[in-house]
Amino acid sequence: MHEATGSPLVAWESFYVIVGSSAAALIGLQFVVIALLAETRKHSSPKEIDAFATPTILHFGAALLVSSILSAPWPSPLGASVALGICGFVGVGYVVVVIRRARLQTGYQMVLEDWVWHVALPLVAYAALAAAAFTLARSVLISLFVVAGTALLFLFIGIHNAWDTVTYIALDHVQTPDVPAEPG
């Protein structure tokens, strides 16, 4: 797909450099969030981390992986199509795992917004990625826009979920230290 300057992917090079770099940087920031969580007096269980933090890293990683796949010098569209399709199908399967983990954890009661951002939007993104991969050879322009949209959606899902985690830690999760009562 990159053989000639007329390749449709050449026009997307800057887009995927930006998206991939952003995803990589945000993965690093998510490690900071987890370090902050470790510093709180009230600790999360591994079940909560598996249900909420790990998928966030995976979605940032998906944006990075899609960017890498579409930046690679594929000799034909078939290679990129297969790689993107595998990512999409594995991602759909992973969302099923996330649903199970979210239901098994007991440290946090999910609300509608959580189901949208942790389950529905990732499912849509991974399914769209698989569909775009399947149609890449027949509808190059449309498929490339769908893939780009999914890469951005992975970033926005990760940003939202990381922000949600930080605000949860800052507002609801941190217990105030025991302060002795002042003599009255």
KETITI-332131 format. One record per residue (C-alpha): residue number from 0; chain; x negated, z, y negated. Coordinates in steps of 0.001 Angstrom, whole numbers, plus 524288, in hexadecimal, padded with zeros to 5 digits. Example, Ala and Ser with C-alpha at 12.3 -4.5 7.8 and 13.67 -1.06 7.14 Angstrom:
2
[0; A; [7CFF4; 81E78; 81194]];
[1; A; [7CA9A; 81BE4; 80424]];
//
This chain:
184
[0; A; [80000; 80000; 80000]];
[1; A; [7F44A; 801BF; 7F6F6]];
[2; A; [7ED55; 7F548; 7FB2E]];
[3; A; [7F0AB; 7ED78; 7EF2F]];
[4; A; [7F2FB; 7F11E; 7E127]];
[5; A; [800E1; 7EC3B; 7E327]];
[6; A; [803DC; 7F764; 7EC89]];
[7; A; [80FF6; 7FEE9; 7E864]];
[8; A; [808AB; 80BC6; 7EA2F]];
[9; A; [7FE5E; 808A6; 7DFEC]];
[10; A; [80869; 80AEC; 7D536]];
[11; A; [80B35; 81889; 7DACD]];
[12; A; [7FD09; 81D30; 7DB0B]];
[13; A; [7FDB6; 825A8; 7CEBF]];
[14; A; [80ACA; 82B51; 7D2D4]];
[15; A; [80583; 8300D; 7DFDD]];
[16; A; [7F8F1; 83535; 7D9BE]];
[17; A; [8014B; 83D86; 7D09F]];
[18; A; [80ACE; 84201; 7DB28]];
[19; A; [80034; 844C8; 7E52D]];
[20; A; [7F7BC; 84C36; 7DB77]];
[21; A; [80361; 85415; 7D6DD]];
[22; A; [8070F; 85798; 7E4C6]];
[23; A; [7F93B; 85BE0; 7E7FA]];
[24; A; [7F86C; 86467; 7DBCF]];
[25; A; [805A9; 86A79; 7DE8F]];
[26; A; [801A1; 86DB1; 7EC79]];
[27; A; [7F68E; 875A7; 7E697]];
[28; A; [7FFE1; 87C95; 7DD5F]];
[29; A; [808CA; 88002; 7E8B4]];
[30; A; [7FD68; 88758; 7EEC1]];
[31; A; [7FCDA; 88F45; 7E22C]];
[32; A; [80B5C; 8924C; 7E3C0]];
[33; A; [808F1; 89745; 7F17F]];
[34; A; [7FD96; 89F8B; 7EC79]];
[35; A; [806B9; 8A55B; 7E23E]];
[36; A; [8107E; 8A85C; 7ECDD]];
[37; A; [80604; 8AF89; 7F477]];
[38; A; [80371; 8B80E; 7E885]];
[39; A; [81171; 8BCE7; 7E785]];
[40; A; [81501; 8CA1E; 7ECF7]];
[41; A; [82042; 8C472; 7F4C4]];
[42; A; [81B2F; 8BA4E; 7FE4D]];
[43; A; [8226B; 8AEB9; 803FB]];
[44; A; [82351; 8ACE4; 8127C]];
[45; A; [81D18; 8A14B; 81966]];
[46; A; [82AF9; 89C60; 81BC5]];
[47; A; [82D74; 89B59; 80D10]];
[48; A; [82073; 89490; 80AD7]];
[49; A; [8235C; 88B04; 815FB]];
[50; A; [830E0; 88842; 81068]];
[51; A; [82D44; 886B1; 80210]];
[52; A; [81EB2; 885D1; 7FEE4]];
[53; A; [819FE; 87D55; 80A16]];
[54; A; [82410; 8728A; 80799]];
[55; A; [8200E; 87241; 7F943]];
[56; A; [81201; 86F8E; 7FD36]];
[57; A; [816D7; 86542; 806C1]];
[58; A; [81EBE; 85E33; 7FC37]];
[59; A; [81302; 85DF9; 7F310]];
[60; A; [80B0A; 8592C; 7FEA2]];
[61; A; [8151D; 84E96; 80144]];
[62; A; [813B5; 849A2; 7F347]];
[63; A; [804EF; 8498D; 7F502]];
[64; A; [805D8; 842CD; 80240]];
[65; A; [80F42; 83843; 7FD7B]];
[66; A; [80646; 835D1; 7F1E4]];
[67; A; [7FAA3; 834BD; 7FAFB]];
[68; A; [801A6; 82BA2; 8045F]];
[69; A; [8059B; 8225D; 7F991]];
[70; A; [7F804; 822C0; 7F386]];
[71; A; [7F15A; 81EEF; 80043]];
[72; A; [7ECAA; 810D8; 801DB]];
[73; A; [7F608; 80D05; 80CBB]];
[74; A; [7F369; 7FF90; 812AA]];
[75; A; [8022B; 7FD78; 813CF]];
[76; A; [80EA9; 80469; 80FAE]];
[77; A; [810F8; 80856; 81DCE]];
[78; A; [806D1; 81332; 81D95]];
[79; A; [80C53; 8197B; 81156]];
[80; A; [81A14; 817D9; 8168A]];
[81; A; [816D7; 81EB2; 82353]];
[82; A; [80F95; 829CE; 81C83]];
[83; A; [81A96; 82BFE; 812B7]];
[84; A; [824C2; 82B4A; 81D80]];
[85; A; [81DBF; 835AB; 82563]];
[86; A; [81D0F; 83E5C; 8194E]];
[87; A; [82B8B; 83C85; 816D2]];
[88; A; [82FD8; 83F5A; 824BB]];
[89; A; [826C5; 84B13; 82632]];
[90; A; [82BC9; 85021; 81925]];
[91; A; [839F6; 84F2F; 81D83]];
[92; A; [83658; 856E8; 829AA]];
[93; A; [82F4A; 860F3; 82160]];
[94; A; [83B63; 86305; 818E2]];
[95; A; [842A5; 866CE; 8255F]];
[96; A; [837E7; 870E2; 827E8]];
[97; A; [83949; 875DA; 819D9]];
[98; A; [847F8; 8779D; 81BC1]];
[99; A; [84580; 87FC7; 827E6]];
[100; A; [83B03; 887E7; 8211D]];
[101; A; [84391; 88A16; 81521]];
[102; A; [84E9C; 88F14; 81D9C]];
[103; A; [845B8; 89800; 82592]];
[104; A; [83F37; 89EC7; 81A1C]];
[105; A; [8461E; 8AAD5; 81508]];
[106; A; [83E83; 8AE36; 808BC]];
[107; A; [845F1; 8A52C; 7FFA4]];
[108; A; [853FD; 8A05D; 7FF63]];
[109; A; [85409; 891DD; 7FC04]];
[110; A; [85DA7; 88CDC; 7F1D4]];
[111; A; [862AC; 87EF2; 7EFDC]];
[112; A; [8573B; 87B3A; 7E714]];
[113; A; [84DB9; 87F53; 7F1D5]];
[114; A; [854C3; 876F9; 7FBF4]];
[115; A; [8544D; 86B58; 7F2AB]];
[116; A; [845C7; 86C94; 7EF56]];
[117; A; [840A1; 8717C; 7FC6C]];
[118; A; [84913; 86967; 8058C]];
[119; A; [8519A; 85E9B; 7FFB4]];
[120; A; [847EB; 85839; 7F659]];
[121; A; [83C85; 85880; 7FFFC]];
[122; A; [84561; 852AB; 80A67]];
[123; A; [8497F; 847C8; 8011D]];
[124; A; [83B5F; 8453E; 7FD3B]];
[125; A; [8360C; 84484; 80B1D]];
[126; A; [8417E; 83C20; 80FD4]];
[127; A; [83FC4; 832F1; 8042C]];
[128; A; [83140; 83205; 8071D]];
[129; A; [83413; 82E55; 81545]];
[130; A; [83E3F; 82443; 810EF]];
[131; A; [83514; 81E59; 806CB]];
[132; A; [82A4A; 81D72; 810EF]];
[133; A; [83386; 8165F; 81A1A]];
[134; A; [83731; 80C5E; 80FA6]];
[135; A; [829CF; 80AE8; 8093A]];
[136; A; [826B4; 7FDAE; 80F3A]];
[137; A; [83400; 7F7D5; 80BA4]];
[138; A; [836AB; 7FDDC; 7FE41]];
[139; A; [82961; 80109; 7F897]];
[140; A; [82D52; 803B5; 7EA7F]];
[141; A; [83904; 80C5D; 7ED8D]];
[142; A; [831B3; 8138A; 7F851]];
[143; A; [82623; 81657; 7EF6B]];
[144; A; [82F2C; 81C13; 7E515]];
[145; A; [835DB; 8248C; 7EF5A]];
[146; A; [828AE; 82956; 7F466]];
[147; A; [8245A; 82C52; 7E676]];
[148; A; [8310A; 833A6; 7E424]];
[149; A; [82F01; 83BC1; 7F05E]];
[150; A; [82114; 83F18; 7EC50]];
[151; A; [8262F; 843DD; 7DF30]];
[152; A; [8314A; 84B1C; 7E5D3]];
[153; A; [8277F; 85223; 7EE9B]];
[154; A; [8201A; 85656; 7E25A]];
[155; A; [82C5E; 85B15; 7DB66]];
[156; A; [83134; 8623D; 7E77C]];
[157; A; [82413; 86908; 7E895]];
[158; A; [823AF; 86C54; 7DA0C]];
[159; A; [83176; 871E5; 7DA5F]];
[160; A; [82F1E; 879CD; 7E6B3]];
[161; A; [821F1; 87EFA; 7E202]];
[162; A; [82827; 882E3; 7D500]];
[163; A; [8334B; 88962; 7DC42]];
[164; A; [82970; 8911E; 7E429]];
[165; A; [821E6; 89565; 7D823]];
[166; A; [82E11; 899C1; 7D0ED]];
[167; A; [83301; 8A0D8; 7DD05]];
[168; A; [82620; 8A813; 7DE03]];
[169; A; [825AC; 8AB19; 7CF80]];
[170; A; [833C3; 8AF69; 7CDED]];
[171; A; [8392D; 8B3F7; 7DADC]];
[172; A; [82E2E; 8B69D; 7E434]];
[173; A; [82477; 8BF0A; 7DCDC]];
[174; A; [82742; 8CD6A; 7DD7A]];
[175; A; [8234E; 8D5B2; 7D20E]];
[176; A; [8185F; 8DF40; 7D4FB]];
[177; A; [81BED; 8ED65; 7D6E2]];
[178; A; [81AAE; 8F3B6; 7C999]];
[179; A; [81B5B; 9025E; 7C8E1]];
[180; A; [82657; 9075E; 7C05C]];
[181; A; [82202; 90C51; 7B32E]];
[182; A; [823BC; 91ACC; 7B0F5]];
[183; A; [83002; 91CD3; 7A91D]];
//
